[in-house]
């Protein structure tokens, strides 16, 4: 029996030059002109809220999107795209 895929949210952050960056913490993966961070371990709403919080951090570049996908997807960006940050209801 095949394993059931786990839902993940990919956070796609545009790559921009950052002069004088004091430190780089590399836990994401470069994919074309974006950097992708994958989060899992919670429900979709919580993961999208996390992605929204990341998009509003000081210094975060505009244009971040989240992609609801599954682990083991053949490539990044194949799931449902959700603009960041989430707008207030």
PyMOL Python script that loads the backbone (N, CA, C, O; Angstrom):
from pymol import cmd

cmd.read_pdbstr("""\
ATOM      1  N   UNK A   1       0.837  -1.167   0.000  1.00  0.00           N
ATOM      2  CA  UNK A   1       0.000   0.000   0.000  1.00  0.00           C
ATOM      3  C   UNK A   1       0.891   1.242   0.000  1.00  0.00           C
ATOM      4  O   UNK A   1       1.868   1.316   0.745  1.00  0.00           O
ATOM      5  N   UNK A   2       0.542   2.215  -0.844  1.00  0.00           N
ATOM      6  CA  UNK A   2       1.320   3.447  -0.953  1.00  0.00           C
ATOM      7  C   UNK A   2       1.064   4.337   0.254  1.00  0.00           C
ATOM      8  O   UNK A   2      -0.034   4.357   0.810  1.00  0.00           O
ATOM      9  N   UNK A   3       2.092   5.069   0.645  1.00  0.00           N
ATOM     10  CA  UNK A   3       1.961   6.002   1.770  1.00  0.00           C
ATOM     11  C   UNK A   3       1.061   7.171   1.377  1.00  0.00           C
ATOM     12  O   UNK A   3       1.072   7.616   0.230  1.00  0.00           O
ATOM     13  N   UNK A   4       0.291   7.657   2.330  1.00  0.00           N
ATOM     14  CA  UNK A   4      -0.573   8.810   2.096  1.00  0.00           C
ATOM     15  C   UNK A   4       0.292  10.066   2.097  1.00  0.00           C
ATOM     16  O   UNK A   4       1.048  10.289   3.043  1.00  0.00           O
ATOM     17  N   UNK A   5       0.194  10.900   1.040  1.00  0.00           N
ATOM     18  CA  UNK A   5       1.015  12.118   1.010  1.00  0.00           C
ATOM     19  C   UNK A   5       0.651  13.063   2.154  1.00  0.00           C
ATOM     20  O   UNK A   5      -0.501  13.125   2.582  1.00  0.00           O
ATOM     21  N   UNK A   6       1.635  13.785   2.633  1.00  0.00           N
ATOM     22  CA  UNK A   6       1.448  14.776   3.673  1.00  0.00           C
ATOM     23  C   UNK A   6       1.301  16.147   3.033  1.00  0.00           C
ATOM     24  O   UNK A   6       2.067  16.500   2.135  1.00  0.00           O
ATOM     25  N   UNK A   7       0.315  16.929   3.490  1.00  0.00           N
ATOM     26  CA  UNK A   7       0.148  18.277   2.992  1.00  0.00           C
ATOM     27  C   UNK A   7       1.290  19.154   3.491  1.00  0.00           C
ATOM     28  O   UNK A   7       1.665  19.097   4.662  1.00  0.00           O
ATOM     29  N   UNK A   8       1.835  19.962   2.593  1.00  0.00           N
ATOM     30  CA  UNK A   8       2.879  20.912   2.936  1.00  0.00           C
ATOM     31  C   UNK A   8       2.493  22.270   2.352  1.00  0.00           C
ATOM     32  O   UNK A   8       1.673  22.349   1.437  1.00  0.00           O
ATOM     33  N   UNK A   9       3.081  23.318   2.877  1.00  0.00           N
ATOM     34  CA  UNK A   9       2.956  24.644   2.281  1.00  0.00           C
ATOM     35  C   UNK A   9       4.363  25.094   1.910  1.00  0.00           C
ATOM     36  O   UNK A   9       5.258  25.150   2.753  1.00  0.00           O
ATOM     37  N   UNK A  10       4.540  25.412   0.631  1.00  0.00           N
ATOM     38  CA  UNK A  10       5.800  25.958   0.139  1.00  0.00           C
ATOM     39  C   UNK A  10       5.697  27.478   0.227  1.00  0.00           C
ATOM     40  O   UNK A  10       4.701  28.058  -0.205  1.00  0.00           O
ATOM     41  N   UNK A  11       6.704  28.115   0.777  1.00  0.00           N
ATOM     42  CA  UNK A  11       6.731  29.574   0.843  1.00  0.00           C
ATOM     43  C   UNK A  11       7.780  30.037  -0.159  1.00  0.00           C
ATOM     44  O   UNK A  11       8.973  29.802   0.032  1.00  0.00           O
ATOM     45  N   UNK A  12       7.338  30.694  -1.224  1.00  0.00           N
ATOM     46  CA  UNK A  12       8.211  31.156  -2.294  1.00  0.00           C
ATOM     47  C   UNK A  12       8.546  32.623  -2.054  1.00  0.00           C
ATOM     48  O   UNK A  12       7.660  33.477  -2.081  1.00  0.00           O
ATOM     49  N   UNK A  13       9.813  32.916  -1.819  1.00  0.00           N
ATOM     50  CA  UNK A  13      10.279  34.266  -1.512  1.00  0.00           C
ATOM     51  C   UNK A  13      11.194  34.714  -2.647  1.00  0.00           C
ATOM     52  O   UNK A  13      12.169  34.030  -2.959  1.00  0.00           O
ATOM     53  N   UNK A  14      10.890  35.871  -3.278  1.00  0.00           N
ATOM     54  CA  UNK A  14      11.755  36.350  -4.363  1.00  0.00           C
ATOM     55  C   UNK A  14      13.192  36.532  -3.898  1.00  0.00           C
ATOM     56  O   UNK A  14      13.443  37.008  -2.791  1.00  0.00           O
ATOM     57  N   UNK A  15      14.136  36.148  -4.760  1.00  0.00           N
ATOM     58  CA  UNK A  15      15.554  36.350  -4.470  1.00  0.00           C
ATOM     59  C   UNK A  15      15.939  37.758  -4.883  1.00  0.00           C
ATOM     60  O   UNK A  15      15.781  38.138  -6.044  1.00  0.00           O
ATOM     61  N   UNK A  16      16.436  38.519  -3.948  1.00  0.00           N
ATOM     62  CA  UNK A  16      16.891  39.873  -4.218  1.00  0.00           C
ATOM     63  C   UNK A  16      18.290  40.046  -3.660  1.00  0.00           C
ATOM     64  O   UNK A  16      18.622  39.459  -2.630  1.00  0.00           O
ATOM     65  N   UNK A  17      19.124  40.852  -4.330  1.00  0.00           N
ATOM     66  CA  UNK A  17      20.445  41.117  -3.754  1.00  0.00           C
ATOM     67  C   UNK A  17      20.303  41.793  -2.397  1.00  0.00           C
ATOM     68  O   UNK A  17      19.499  42.710  -2.228  1.00  0.00           O
ATOM     69  N   UNK A  18      21.084  41.334  -1.443  1.00  0.00           N
ATOM     70  CA  UNK A  18      21.030  41.908  -0.097  1.00  0.00           C
ATOM     71  C   UNK A  18      22.446  42.267   0.330  1.00  0.00           C
ATOM     72  O   UNK A  18      23.143  41.463   0.950  1.00  0.00           O
ATOM     73  N   UNK A  19      22.868  43.497  -0.014  1.00  0.00           N
ATOM     74  CA  UNK A  19      24.233  43.892   0.376  1.00  0.00           C
ATOM     75  C   UNK A  19      24.375  43.984   1.887  1.00  0.00           C
ATOM     76  O   UNK A  19      23.441  44.357   2.597  1.00  0.00           O
ATOM     77  N   UNK A  20      25.544  43.641   2.352  1.00  0.00           N
ATOM     78  CA  UNK A  20      25.893  43.755   3.773  1.00  0.00           C
ATOM     79  C   UNK A  20      25.024  42.895   4.690  1.00  0.00           C
ATOM     80  O   UNK A  20      24.814  43.249   5.850  1.00  0.00           O
ATOM     81  N   UNK A  21      24.520  41.774   4.183  1.00  0.00           N
ATOM     82  CA  UNK A  21      23.753  40.853   5.027  1.00  0.00           C
ATOM     83  C   UNK A  21      24.720  40.208   6.019  1.00  0.00           C
ATOM     84  O   UNK A  21      25.684  39.565   5.605  1.00  0.00           O
ATOM     85  N   UNK A  22      24.476  40.371   7.333  1.00  0.00           N
ATOM     86  CA  UNK A  22      25.446  39.889   8.317  1.00  0.00           C
ATOM     87  C   UNK A  22      25.500  38.374   8.452  1.00  0.00           C
ATOM     88  O   UNK A  22      26.540  37.834   8.830  1.00  0.00           O
ATOM     89  N   UNK A  23      24.433  37.687   8.159  1.00  0.00           N
ATOM     90  CA  UNK A  23      24.395  36.233   8.368  1.00  0.00           C
ATOM     91  C   UNK A  23      23.356  35.620   7.438  1.00  0.00           C
ATOM     92  O   UNK A  23      22.328  36.235   7.153  1.00  0.00           O
ATOM     93  N   UNK A  24      23.627  34.409   6.970  1.00  0.00           N
ATOM     94  CA  UNK A  24      22.665  33.710   6.117  1.00  0.00           C
ATOM     95  C   UNK A  24      22.360  32.376   6.761  1.00  0.00           C
ATOM     96  O   UNK A  24      23.275  31.596   7.024  1.00  0.00           O
ATOM     97  N   UNK A  25      21.100  32.098   7.021  1.00  0.00           N
ATOM     98  CA  UNK A  25      20.668  30.826   7.583  1.00  0.00           C
ATOM     99  C   UNK A  25      19.945  30.078   6.478  1.00  0.00           C
ATOM    100  O   UNK A  25      18.832  30.440   6.096  1.00  0.00           O
ATOM    101  N   UNK A  26      20.578  29.039   5.971  1.00  0.00           N
ATOM    102  CA  UNK A  26      20.114  28.372   4.771  1.00  0.00           C
ATOM    103  C   UNK A  26      19.322  27.115   5.089  1.00  0.00           C
ATOM    104  O   UNK A  26      19.906  26.048   5.281  1.00  0.00           O
ATOM    105  N   UNK A  27      18.015  27.224   5.147  1.00  0.00           N
ATOM    106  CA  UNK A  27      17.155  26.070   5.356  1.00  0.00           C
ATOM    107  C   UNK A  27      16.160  25.909   4.213  1.00  0.00           C
ATOM    108  O   UNK A  27      15.313  25.018   4.254  1.00  0.00           O
ATOM    109  N   UNK A  28      16.251  26.745   3.212  1.00  0.00           N
ATOM    110  CA  UNK A  28      15.362  26.673   2.067  1.00  0.00           C
ATOM    111  C   UNK A  28      16.118  26.129   0.871  1.00  0.00           C
ATOM    112  O   UNK A  28      17.240  25.636   0.987  1.00  0.00           O
ATOM    113  N   UNK A  29      15.470  26.232  -0.288  1.00  0.00           N
ATOM    114  CA  UNK A  29      16.088  25.736  -1.512  1.00  0.00           C
ATOM    115  C   UNK A  29      15.832  26.734  -2.630  1.00  0.00           C
ATOM    116  O   UNK A  29      14.703  27.176  -2.837  1.00  0.00           O
ATOM    117  N   UNK A  30      16.893  27.082  -3.348  1.00  0.00           N
ATOM    118  CA  UNK A  30      16.760  27.992  -4.466  1.00  0.00           C
ATOM    119  C   UNK A  30      16.071  27.285  -5.621  1.00  0.00           C
ATOM    120  O   UNK A  30      16.417  26.153  -5.956  1.00  0.00           O
ATOM    121  N   UNK A  31      15.081  27.960  -6.239  1.00  0.00           N
ATOM    122  CA  UNK A  31      14.355  27.398  -7.374  1.00  0.00           C
ATOM    123  C   UNK A  31      14.089  28.537  -8.356  1.00  0.00           C
ATOM    124  O   UNK A  31      13.123  29.285  -8.202  1.00  0.00           O
ATOM    125  N   UNK A  32      14.939  28.661  -9.352  1.00  0.00           N
ATOM    126  CA  UNK A  32      14.806  29.766 -10.296  1.00  0.00           C
ATOM    127  C   UNK A  32      15.075  31.082  -9.608  1.00  0.00           C
ATOM    128  O   UNK A  32      16.145  31.286  -9.034  1.00  0.00           O
ATOM    129  N   UNK A  33      14.090  31.989  -9.666  1.00  0.00           N
ATOM    130  CA  UNK A  33      14.287  33.311  -9.087  1.00  0.00           C
ATOM    131  C   UNK A  33      13.622  33.462  -7.724  1.00  0.00           C
ATOM    132  O   UNK A  33      13.392  34.583  -7.270  1.00  0.00           O
ATOM    133  N   UNK A  34      13.312  32.346  -7.067  1.00  0.00           N
ATOM    134  CA  UNK A  34      12.743  32.385  -5.717  1.00  0.00           C
ATOM    135  C   UNK A  34      13.500  31.428  -4.808  1.00  0.00           C
ATOM    136  O   UNK A  34      14.212  30.535  -5.268  1.00  0.00           O
ATOM    137  N   UNK A  35      13.330  31.635  -3.518  1.00  0.00           N
ATOM    138  CA  UNK A  35      13.837  30.724  -2.507  1.00  0.00           C
ATOM    139  C   UNK A  35      12.617  30.068  -1.902  1.00  0.00           C
ATOM    140  O   UNK A  35      11.660  30.762  -1.561  1.00  0.00           O
ATOM    141  N   UNK A  36      12.616  28.754  -1.755  1.00  0.00           N
ATOM    142  CA  UNK A  36      11.439  28.021  -1.299  1.00  0.00           C
ATOM    143  C   UNK A  36      11.716  27.405   0.069  1.00  0.00           C
ATOM    144  O   UNK A  36      12.684  26.669   0.259  1.00  0.00           O
ATOM    145  N   UNK A  37      10.842  27.729   1.009  1.00  0.00           N
ATOM    146  CA  UNK A  37      10.852  27.117   2.328  1.00  0.00           C
ATOM    147  C   UNK A  37       9.626  26.225   2.409  1.00  0.00           C
ATOM    148  O   UNK A  37       8.539  26.643   2.011  1.00  0.00           O
ATOM    149  N   UNK A  38       9.773  25.017   2.911  1.00  0.00           N
ATOM    150  CA  UNK A  38       8.656  24.080   3.020  1.00  0.00           C
ATOM    151  C   UNK A  38       8.352  23.867   4.493  1.00  0.00           C
ATOM    152  O   UNK A  38       9.235  23.529   5.281  1.00  0.00           O
ATOM    153  N   UNK A  39       7.079  24.071   4.857  1.00  0.00           N
ATOM    154  CA  UNK A  39       6.652  23.862   6.232  1.00  0.00           C
ATOM    155  C   UNK A  39       5.539  22.827   6.255  1.00  0.00           C
ATOM    156  O   UNK A  39       4.755  22.718   5.312  1.00  0.00           O
ATOM    157  N   UNK A  40       5.480  22.076   7.333  1.00  0.00           N
ATOM    158  CA  UNK A  40       4.479  21.029   7.499  1.00  0.00           C
ATOM    159  C   UNK A  40       4.281  20.806   8.990  1.00  0.00           C
ATOM    160  O   UNK A  40       4.903  21.480   9.812  1.00  0.00           O
ATOM    161  N   UNK A  41       3.424  19.870   9.337  1.00  0.00           N
ATOM    162  CA  UNK A  41       3.264  19.523  10.750  1.00  0.00           C
ATOM    163  C   UNK A  41       2.114  20.223  11.429  1.00  0.00           C
ATOM    164  O   UNK A  41       1.982  20.146  12.650  1.00  0.00           O
ATOM    165  N   UNK A  42       1.269  20.914  10.661  1.00  0.00           N
ATOM    166  CA  UNK A  42       0.099  21.593  11.224  1.00  0.00           C
ATOM    167  C   UNK A  42      -0.972  21.617  10.142  1.00  0.00           C
ATOM    168  O   UNK A  42      -0.744  21.156   9.024  1.00  0.00           O
ATOM    169  N   UNK A  43      -2.124  22.149  10.472  1.00  0.00           N
ATOM    170  CA  UNK A  43      -3.206  22.264   9.506  1.00  0.00           C
ATOM    171  C   UNK A  43      -2.927  23.351   8.479  1.00  0.00           C
ATOM    172  O   UNK A  43      -2.057  24.201   8.670  1.00  0.00           O
ATOM    173  N   UNK A  44      -3.676  23.307   7.398  1.00  0.00           N
ATOM    174  CA  UNK A  44      -3.470  24.265   6.320  1.00  0.00           C
ATOM    175  C   UNK A  44      -3.590  25.714   6.797  1.00  0.00           C
ATOM    176  O   UNK A  44      -2.762  26.552   6.439  1.00  0.00           O
ATOM    177  N   UNK A  45      -4.607  26.015   7.598  1.00  0.00           N
ATOM    178  CA  UNK A  45      -4.795  27.381   8.075  1.00  0.00           C
ATOM    179  C   UNK A  45      -3.607  27.882   8.867  1.00  0.00           C
ATOM    180  O   UNK A  45      -3.176  29.020   8.679  1.00  0.00           O
ATOM    181  N   UNK A  46      -3.068  27.052   9.753  1.00  0.00           N
ATOM    182  CA  UNK A  46      -1.909  27.452  10.557  1.00  0.00           C
ATOM    183  C   UNK A  46      -0.674  27.648   9.686  1.00  0.00           C
ATOM    184  O   UNK A  46       0.094  28.587   9.894  1.00  0.00           O
ATOM    185  N   UNK A  47      -0.483  26.758   8.708  1.00  0.00           N
ATOM    186  CA  UNK A  47       0.686  26.878   7.841  1.00  0.00           C
ATOM    187  C   UNK A  47       0.584  28.117   6.958  1.00  0.00           C
ATOM    188  O   UNK A  47       1.588  28.788   6.720  1.00  0.00           O
ATOM    189  N   UNK A  48      -0.613  28.426   6.472  1.00  0.00           N
ATOM    190  CA  UNK A  48      -0.782  29.640   5.671  1.00  0.00           C
ATOM    191  C   UNK A  48      -0.602  30.892   6.526  1.00  0.00           C
ATOM    192  O   UNK A  48      -0.079  31.899   6.050  1.00  0.00           O
ATOM    193  N   UNK A  49      -1.036  30.833   7.791  1.00  0.00           N
ATOM    194  CA  UNK A  49      -0.819  31.958   8.703  1.00  0.00           C
ATOM    195  C   UNK A  49       0.681  32.170   8.929  1.00  0.00           C
ATOM    196  O   UNK A  49       1.144  33.309   8.983  1.00  0.00           O
ATOM    197  N   UNK A  50       1.434  31.086   9.059  1.00  0.00           N
ATOM    198  CA  UNK A  50       2.886  31.184   9.205  1.00  0.00           C
ATOM    199  C   UNK A  50       3.496  31.827   7.965  1.00  0.00           C
ATOM    200  O   UNK A  50       4.340  32.716   8.073  1.00  0.00           O
ATOM    201  N   UNK A  51       3.066  31.377   6.788  1.00  0.00           N
ATOM    202  CA  UNK A  51       3.579  31.957   5.542  1.00  0.00           C
ATOM    203  C   UNK A  51       3.263  33.445   5.475  1.00  0.00           C
ATOM    204  O   UNK A  51       4.090  34.238   5.025  1.00  0.00           O
ATOM    205  N   UNK A  52       2.070  33.825   5.919  1.00  0.00           N
ATOM    206  CA  UNK A  52       1.679  35.224   5.926  1.00  0.00           C
ATOM    207  C   UNK A  52       2.551  36.025   6.883  1.00  0.00           C
ATOM    208  O   UNK A  52       2.960  37.143   6.569  1.00  0.00           O
ATOM    209  N   UNK A  53       2.834  35.459   8.043  1.00  0.00           N
ATOM    210  CA  UNK A  53       3.703  36.133   9.017  1.00  0.00           C
ATOM    211  C   UNK A  53       5.099  36.334   8.450  1.00  0.00           C
ATOM    212  O   UNK A  53       5.704  37.389   8.637  1.00  0.00           O
ATOM    213  N   UNK A  54       5.606  35.329   7.762  1.00  0.00           N
ATOM    214  CA  UNK A  54       6.938  35.445   7.157  1.00  0.00           C
ATOM    215  C   UNK A  54       6.976  36.559   6.118  1.00  0.00           C
ATOM    216  O   UNK A  54       7.970  37.276   6.005  1.00  0.00           O
ATOM    217  N   UNK A  55       5.887  36.703   5.359  1.00  0.00           N
ATOM    218  CA  UNK A  55       5.835  37.707   4.294  1.00  0.00           C
ATOM    219  C   UNK A  55       5.829  39.126   4.835  1.00  0.00           C
ATOM    220  O   UNK A  55       6.146  40.068   4.107  1.00  0.00           O
ATOM    221  N   UNK A  56       5.471  39.293   6.113  1.00  0.00           N
ATOM    222  CA  UNK A  56       5.398  40.634   6.682  1.00  0.00           C
ATOM    223  C   UNK A  56       6.557  40.942   7.627  1.00  0.00           C
ATOM    224  O   UNK A  56       6.547  41.981   8.288  1.00  0.00           O
ATOM    225  N   UNK A  57       7.542  40.071   7.705  1.00  0.00           N
ATOM    226  CA  UNK A  57       8.721  40.337   8.535  1.00  0.00           C
ATOM    227  C   UNK A  57       9.506  41.516   7.971  1.00  0.00           C
ATOM    228  O   UNK A  57       9.532  41.716   6.757  1.00  0.00           O
ATOM    229  N   UNK A  58      10.147  42.300   8.843  1.00  0.00           N
ATOM    230  CA  UNK A  58      10.978  43.403   8.346  1.00  0.00           C
ATOM    231  C   UNK A  58      12.039  42.866   7.384  1.00  0.00           C
ATOM    232  O   UNK A  58      12.731  41.893   7.684  1.00  0.00           O
ATOM    233  N   UNK A  59      12.151  43.506   6.245  1.00  0.00           N
ATOM    234  CA  UNK A  59      13.153  43.105   5.258  1.00  0.00           C
ATOM    235  C   UNK A  59      12.706  42.018   4.303  1.00  0.00           C
ATOM    236  O   UNK A  59      13.435  41.689   3.368  1.00  0.00           O
ATOM    237  N   UNK A  60      11.520  41.447   4.514  1.00  0.00           N
ATOM    238  CA  UNK A  60      11.029  40.410   3.594  1.00  0.00           C
ATOM    239  C   UNK A  60      10.649  41.065   2.274  1.00  0.00           C
ATOM    240  O   UNK A  60       9.942  42.073   2.269  1.00  0.00           O
ATOM    241  N   UNK A  61      11.104  40.511   1.155  1.00  0.00           N
ATOM    242  CA  UNK A  61      10.785  41.124  -0.131  1.00  0.00           C
ATOM    243  C   UNK A  61       9.313  40.969  -0.487  1.00  0.00           C
ATOM    244  O   UNK A  61       8.670  39.990  -0.107  1.00  0.00           O
ATOM    245  N   UNK A  62       8.790  41.940  -1.218  1.00  0.00           N
ATOM    246  CA  UNK A  62       7.409  41.858  -1.701  1.00  0.00           C
ATOM    247  C   UNK A  62       7.303  40.736  -2.732  1.00  0.00           C
ATOM    248  O   UNK A  62       8.288  40.383  -3.381  1.00  0.00           O
ATOM    249  N   UNK A  63       6.117  40.188  -2.875  1.00  0.00           N
ATOM    250  CA  UNK A  63       5.887  39.191  -3.911  1.00  0.00           C
ATOM    251  C   UNK A  63       5.929  37.758  -3.447  1.00  0.00           C
ATOM    252  O   UNK A  63       5.899  36.845  -4.272  1.00  0.00           O
ATOM    253  N   UNK A  64       5.999  37.531  -2.138  1.00  0.00           N
ATOM    254  CA  UNK A  64       5.989  36.157  -1.639  1.00  0.00           C
ATOM    255  C   UNK A  64       4.646  35.506  -1.911  1.00  0.00           C
ATOM    256  O   UNK A  64       3.608  36.164  -1.845  1.00  0.00           O
ATOM    257  N   UNK A  65       4.660  34.224  -2.214  1.00  0.00           N
ATOM    258  CA  UNK A  65       3.430  33.451  -2.374  1.00  0.00           C
ATOM    259  C   UNK A  65       3.589  32.149  -1.616  1.00  0.00           C
ATOM    260  O   UNK A  65       4.703  31.696  -1.354  1.00  0.00           O
ATOM    261  N   UNK A  66       2.462  31.558  -1.271  1.00  0.00           N
ATOM    262  CA  UNK A  66       2.471  30.231  -0.656  1.00  0.00           C
ATOM    263  C   UNK A  66       1.838  29.266  -1.646  1.00  0.00           C
ATOM    264  O   UNK A  66       0.952  29.646  -2.411  1.00  0.00           O
ATOM    265  N   UNK A  67       2.282  28.045  -1.631  1.00  0.00           N
ATOM    266  CA  UNK A  67       1.729  27.004  -2.494  1.00  0.00           C
ATOM    267  C   UNK A  67       1.365  25.825  -1.612  1.00  0.00           C
ATOM    268  O   UNK A  67       2.229  25.246  -0.954  1.00  0.00           O
ATOM    269  N   UNK A  68       0.081  25.466  -1.596  1.00  0.00           N
ATOM    270  CA  UNK A  68      -0.376  24.292  -0.855  1.00  0.00           C
ATOM    271  C   UNK A  68      -0.120  23.096  -1.755  1.00  0.00           C
ATOM    272  O   UNK A  68      -0.642  23.027  -2.867  1.00  0.00           O
ATOM    273  N   UNK A  69       0.683  22.156  -1.275  1.00  0.00           N
ATOM    274  CA  UNK A  69       1.124  21.027  -2.088  1.00  0.00           C
ATOM    275  C   UNK A  69       1.183  19.777  -1.225  1.00  0.00           C
ATOM    276  O   UNK A  69       0.599  19.731  -0.143  1.00  0.00           O
ATOM    277  N   UNK A  70       1.885  18.776  -1.704  1.00  0.00           N
ATOM    278  CA  UNK A  70       2.109  17.545  -0.951  1.00  0.00           C
ATOM    279  C   UNK A  70       3.596  17.239  -0.927  1.00  0.00           C
ATOM    280  O   UNK A  70       4.337  17.623  -1.832  1.00  0.00           O
ATOM    281  N   UNK A  71       4.026  16.539   0.128  1.00  0.00           N
ATOM    282  CA  UNK A  71       5.427  16.131   0.157  1.00  0.00           C
ATOM    283  C   UNK A  71       5.661  15.154  -0.985  1.00  0.00           C
ATOM    284  O   UNK A  71       4.767  14.386  -1.344  1.00  0.00           O
ATOM    285  N   UNK A  72       6.813  15.180  -1.534  1.00  0.00           N
ATOM    286  CA  UNK A  72       7.132  14.282  -2.632  1.00  0.00           C
ATOM    287  C   UNK A  72       6.647  14.765  -3.988  1.00  0.00           C
ATOM    288  O   UNK A  72       6.751  14.029  -4.969  1.00  0.00           O
ATOM    289  N   UNK A  73       6.113  15.994  -4.071  1.00  0.00           N
ATOM    290  CA  UNK A  73       5.699  16.526  -5.364  1.00  0.00           C
ATOM    291  C   UNK A  73       6.915  16.549  -6.287  1.00  0.00           C
ATOM    292  O   UNK A  73       8.041  16.749  -5.833  1.00  0.00           O
ATOM    293  N   UNK A  74       6.684  16.344  -7.575  1.00  0.00           N
ATOM    294  CA  UNK A  74       7.785  16.247  -8.532  1.00  0.00           C
ATOM    295  C   UNK A  74       8.613  17.522  -8.625  1.00  0.00           C
ATOM    296  O   UNK A  74       9.810  17.468  -8.905  1.00  0.00           O
ATOM    297  N   UNK A  75       7.976  18.671  -8.391  1.00  0.00           N
ATOM    298  CA  UNK A  75       8.703  19.931  -8.398  1.00  0.00           C
ATOM    299  C   UNK A  75       7.936  20.957  -7.577  1.00  0.00           C
ATOM    300  O   UNK A  75       6.776  20.747  -7.223  1.00  0.00           O
ATOM    301  N   UNK A  76       8.599  22.066  -7.281  1.00  0.00           N
ATOM    302  CA  UNK A  76       7.960  23.129  -6.516  1.00  0.00           C
ATOM    303  C   UNK A  76       6.913  23.841  -7.355  1.00  0.00           C
ATOM    304  O   UNK A  76       7.004  23.879  -8.582  1.00  0.00           O
ATOM    305  N   UNK A  77       5.919  24.403  -6.681  1.00  0.00           N
ATOM    306  CA  UNK A  77       4.979  25.286  -7.333  1.00  0.00           C
ATOM    307  C   UNK A  77       3.826  24.640  -8.065  1.00  0.00           C
ATOM    308  O   UNK A  77       3.121  25.323  -8.807  1.00  0.00           O
ATOM    309  N   UNK A  78       3.604  23.337  -7.885  1.00  0.00           N
ATOM    310  CA  UNK A  78       2.548  22.655  -8.629  1.00  0.00           C
ATOM    311  C   UNK A  78       1.186  22.697  -7.953  1.00  0.00           C
ATOM    312  O   UNK A  78       0.184  22.338  -8.573  1.00  0.00           O
ATOM    313  N   UNK A  79       1.126  23.122  -6.710  1.00  0.00           N
ATOM    314  CA  UNK A  79      -0.133  23.116  -5.971  1.00  0.00           C
ATOM    315  C   UNK A  79      -0.914  24.415  -6.129  1.00  0.00           C
ATOM    316  O   UNK A  79      -0.677  25.199  -7.048  1.00  0.00           O
ATOM    317  N   UNK A  80      -1.838  24.616  -5.220  1.00  0.00           N
ATOM    318  CA  UNK A  80      -2.701  25.806  -5.215  1.00  0.00           C
ATOM    319  C   UNK A  80      -1.929  26.993  -4.656  1.00  0.00           C
ATOM    320  O   UNK A  80      -1.413  26.936  -3.540  1.00  0.00           O
ATOM    321  N   UNK A  81      -1.849  28.077  -5.441  1.00  0.00           N
ATOM    322  CA  UNK A  81      -1.110  29.281  -5.040  1.00  0.00           C
ATOM    323  C   UNK A  81      -2.000  30.202  -4.213  1.00  0.00           C
ATOM    324  O   UNK A  81      -3.175  30.397  -4.526  1.00  0.00           O
ATOM    325  N   UNK A  82      -1.415  30.772  -3.137  1.00  0.00           N
ATOM    326  CA  UNK A  82      -2.114  31.686  -2.259  1.00  0.00           C
ATOM    327  C   UNK A  82      -1.216  32.904  -2.066  1.00  0.00           C
ATOM    328  O   UNK A  82      -0.093  32.783  -1.577  1.00  0.00           O
ATOM    329  N   UNK A  83      -1.721  34.091  -2.456  1.00  0.00           N
ATOM    330  CA  UNK A  83      -0.924  35.312  -2.331  1.00  0.00           C
ATOM    331  C   UNK A  83      -0.623  35.587  -0.861  1.00  0.00           C
ATOM    332  O   UNK A  83      -1.437  35.260   0.003  1.00  0.00           O
ATOM    333  N   UNK A  84       0.515  36.172  -0.567  1.00  0.00           N
ATOM    334  CA  UNK A  84       0.934  36.523   0.789  1.00  0.00           C
ATOM    335  C   UNK A  84       1.045  38.023   0.865  1.00  0.00           C
ATOM    336  O   UNK A  84       1.366  38.620  -0.162  1.00  0.00           O
ATOM    337  N   UNK A  85       0.815  38.686   1.960  1.00  0.00           N
ATOM    338  CA  UNK A  85       0.232  38.109   3.157  1.00  0.00           C
ATOM    339  C   UNK A  85      -1.273  37.942   3.008  1.00  0.00           C
ATOM    340  O   UNK A  85      -1.893  38.540   2.129  1.00  0.00           O
ATOM    341  N   UNK A  86      -1.847  37.128   3.874  1.00  0.00           N
ATOM    342  CA  UNK A  86      -3.286  36.946   3.863  1.00  0.00           C
ATOM    343  C   UNK A  86      -3.941  38.282   4.168  1.00  0.00           C
ATOM    344  O   UNK A  86      -3.479  39.030   5.030  1.00  0.00           O
ATOM    345  N   UNK A  87      -5.021  38.575   3.456  1.00  0.00           N
ATOM    346  CA  UNK A  87      -5.737  39.813   3.757  1.00  0.00           C
ATOM    347  C   UNK A  87      -6.694  39.562   4.908  1.00  0.00           C
ATOM    348  O   UNK A  87      -7.175  38.446   5.103  1.00  0.00           O
ATOM    349  N   UNK A  88      -6.958  40.606   5.658  1.00  0.00           N
ATOM    350  CA  UNK A  88      -7.876  40.474   6.812  1.00  0.00           C
ATOM    351  C   UNK A  88      -9.285  40.204   6.297  1.00  0.00           C
ATOM    352  O   UNK A  88      -9.676  40.754   5.268  1.00  0.00           O
ATOM    353  N   UNK A  89     -10.067  39.354   7.003  1.00  0.00           N
ATOM    354  CA  UNK A  89     -11.426  39.050   6.540  1.00  0.00           C
ATOM    355  C   UNK A  89     -12.344  40.244   6.671  1.00  0.00           C
ATOM    356  O   UNK A  89     -13.522  40.158   6.326  1.00  0.00           O
TER     357      UNK A  89
END
""", "prot")
cmd.dss("prot")
cmd.show_as("cartoon", "prot")
cmd.util.cbc("prot")
cmd.orient("prot")
